[in-house]
Amino acid sequence: MDTNHRARSGLLLLACLLGLSTGCEQIEKLTGGGDGEKDPAPEAKAETPETEAQPEVKKLDPKEAELEALRAEAEAAKEQLAAANAANKELQDMIDAPPEAEDAIGAEKELGEGEKGPVSLAGVKLTNHKAEYGHAKDRFQIKASVDVTVNEAKKGGLYAKATCAVGDEVAVDVVTFGNQYSDFGKLAAGDKSTLEKTFFARDGLGQQPSKCQVTFDYGLSEFSLHLQDSCWDGKAVKDGACEGIAAKPEGEGKLVPYAFDVSFNKPLLASAEDDPRRSLMVRYHLRVNEPVDHALHMYLKTSCKVGDKTWVEVNPDYPHVKPFKFKPGEMVPLGHGQFIFNPLPGEPESCQFAVQLAEAFDKPAETVRAVCFEGGELTEEPCNPPPEGLPERAPVTPDALELDNVTAQWQPGIGNKGVRLNLLFAANLKKPVEKFTRLYAAVTCDGKSDKEHATSMDLSQLDPGESALLSVPAFLAEPLSAEPKACEVKIKAGARSDAAIEVGQLCIKGSEAKVGSCKSPAKKKKKKAQAKPKDDKKPADSKSDDKKPNDTKPGDDNNPATGSKDDKKPNDTKPGDDNTPDKPKKKPGTVHLAK
């Protein structure tokens, strides 16, 4: 199966798992309903009532009729598959490309006199409203709609930049109304459509804008065409640029993060009213002091101290830029929900928020600015000075990280069929590791294995002493029929799955987890001792062994003292021995992995 077909199948499977019937139907079509052997012609014939006239016509040459129908279906399917593969290749290329390649659009140029361009625009409408849900709830957004007429079908897209006066600042946002990967790409010459989009959709604006200018461009790989400007004064839209919207650079540096705002909330899926866990909402502004004409590789790293651990979550910030430019003084509002699905275990003592910037996708990120929230107040300085004298980042080794806080959760499968596993655990970094280092978990339950799953966190974004809350799903696509008796999890770490090294094992029984394999080494040792009864019959060895302290070491099969008296030796009552009488009880669902 080629890459494009795999990409399409993967997307269809995701749609099916999300409950979209169209995705399931397409999968069924691609797989021939499960067995790929059925011919639709006999089924159609069987559904025809016997009372219809001349059913015998199909019996004149049934094989030829069936072959003709199959030829027609095969030809149609071939054309559809070719078109789907071509479209999915473009989609896969876009998915695999780094952020700057996703907006690979040429330099802007103006339309010539009398030139229409690929599309014509009319009926631009802008309305101001408050968001009703999401991170931007109760904050201001700008809804935009435009009537589009296609003059010439090209592989390009319609983009727009909003430049809004908000108090004494100028806020900007870039959106895509449509491109060749969306329904817009299906429009042919002469087609008309009304397209809608929302500016400042992700985080909204804290204040209502007084006016906004919207600039429309048609982006192509070789160049982008400036189509038109529209100005909204808060009530009506008119053609042409707005007057009086002027941005001014301020602060030091090319990029200046400022105006941080933090709120602590109960988890999205709080288990009880007094749930001690916490999620965060972090907002900030990014002022541009020098022109920016490409995607920015930015990240927001949040580090919160709870108890003796510093928990970290990192989210990317890639504000769209092309085919436009961010001009000096313009501001981009940004924001993130932090620790939403893996909440902090309690109220944090302090939290540091660091805006980081990388030169490229595969380069390490450097901190542009860090602020600290402590004692209910935000300070302009980091909570802790940056670490110094650290060794160079290197390939991960078993002693570079430690795992703990492991929890196993059994949940209903998709469509309430069977069960699936959600594995939660923490990774604690001890030494710096190379870029793209991730953890991989392979789960086997009662002999049935699920595919290996990778965690989303790049461990190179952690500093030594920091921890990340991670989650791994298992048996999501193919749920188990019932909760298994036991599951063994092998956890590996590495920059690539094929180069990862094993860093730990877990044994899961129900919602309880423990370190190591599910097999009991203690029982094997006991059988080994019983398997050598002849040693007891050697008086010479027994006599001499009693006089040699070096020979009376644990695990020596030639030691006559090993037998029933082993249970009384301190060396044998070690943690993890099932025969240990005073073994402490572990908290269900939680286990600390050994180094």
HELIX and SHEET records of a PDB file:
HELIX    1   1 THR A    3  LEU A   17  1                                  15    
HELIX    2   2 SER A   21  LEU A   30  1                                  10    
HELIX    3   3 GLY A   32  GLY A   34  5                                   3    
HELIX    4   4 PRO A   40  ALA A   46  1                                   7    
HELIX    5   5 PRO A   55  LYS A   59  5                                   5    
HELIX    6   6 PRO A   62  ASP A   96  1                                  35    
HELIX    7   7 PRO A   99  GLU A  102  1                                   4    
HELIX    8   8 ASP A  183  LYS A  186  5                                   4    
HELIX    9   9 PRO A  398  ALA A  400  5                                   3    
HELIX   10  10 ILE A  414  ASN A  416  5                                   3    
HELIX   11  11 LEU A  459  GLN A  461  5                                   3    
HELIX   12  12 SER A  497  ALA A  499  5                                   3    
HELIX   13  13 PRO A  521  GLN A  530  1                                  10    
HELIX   14  14 PRO A  533  LYS A  537  5                                   5    
HELIX   15  15 PRO A  539  ASP A  545  1                                   7    
HELIX   16  16 PRO A  549  ASP A  551  5                                   3    
HELIX   17  17 SER A  564  LYS A  568  5                                   5    
HELIX   18  18 PRO A  570  ASP A  572  5                                   3    
SHEET    1   A 5 GLU A 108  GLU A 110  0                                        
SHEET    2   A 5 SER A 224  TRP A 232  1                                        
SHEET    3   A 5 LYS A 211  GLY A 219 -1                                        
SHEET    4   A 5 GLY A 157  VAL A 166 -1                                        
SHEET    5   A 5 GLU A 169  GLY A 178 -1                                        
SHEET    1   B 3 GLU A 108  GLU A 110  0                                        
SHEET    2   B 3 SER A 224  TRP A 232  1                                        
SHEET    3   B 3 VAL A 237  ASP A 239 -1                                        
SHEET    1   C 3 VAL A 119  LYS A 130  0                                        
SHEET    2   C 3 PHE A 140  VAL A 150 -1                                        
SHEET    3   C 3 LYS A 192  PHE A 199 -1                                        
SHEET    1   D 3 LEU A 255  ASN A 265  0                                        
SHEET    2   D 3 SER A 279  VAL A 288 -1                                        
SHEET    3   D 3 MET A 331  GLN A 338 -1                                        
SHEET    1   E 8 GLU A 377  THR A 379  0                                        
SHEET    2   E 8 GLU A 366  GLU A 374 -1                                        
SHEET    3   E 8 SER A 350  ALA A 358 -1                                        
SHEET    4   E 8 HIS A 297  VAL A 306 -1                                        
SHEET    5   E 8 LYS A 309  ASP A 317 -1                                        
SHEET    6   E 8 GLU A 466  ALA A 474  1                                        
SHEET    7   E 8 VAL A 419  LEU A 429 -1                                        
SHEET    8   E 8 LEU A 401  PRO A 412 -1                                        
SHEET    1   F 3 LYS A 448  SER A 449  0                                        
SHEET    2   F 3 ARG A 438  CYS A 445 -1                                        
SHEET    3   F 3 HIS A 453  ALA A 454 -1                                        
SHEET    1   G 5 LYS A 448  SER A 449  0                                        
SHEET    2   G 5 ARG A 438  CYS A 445 -1                                        
SHEET    3   G 5 CYS A 487  GLY A 494 -1                                        
SHEET    4   G 5 ILE A 501  LYS A 509 -1                                        
SHEET    5   G 5 GLU A 512  VAL A 515 -1                                        
END                                                                             
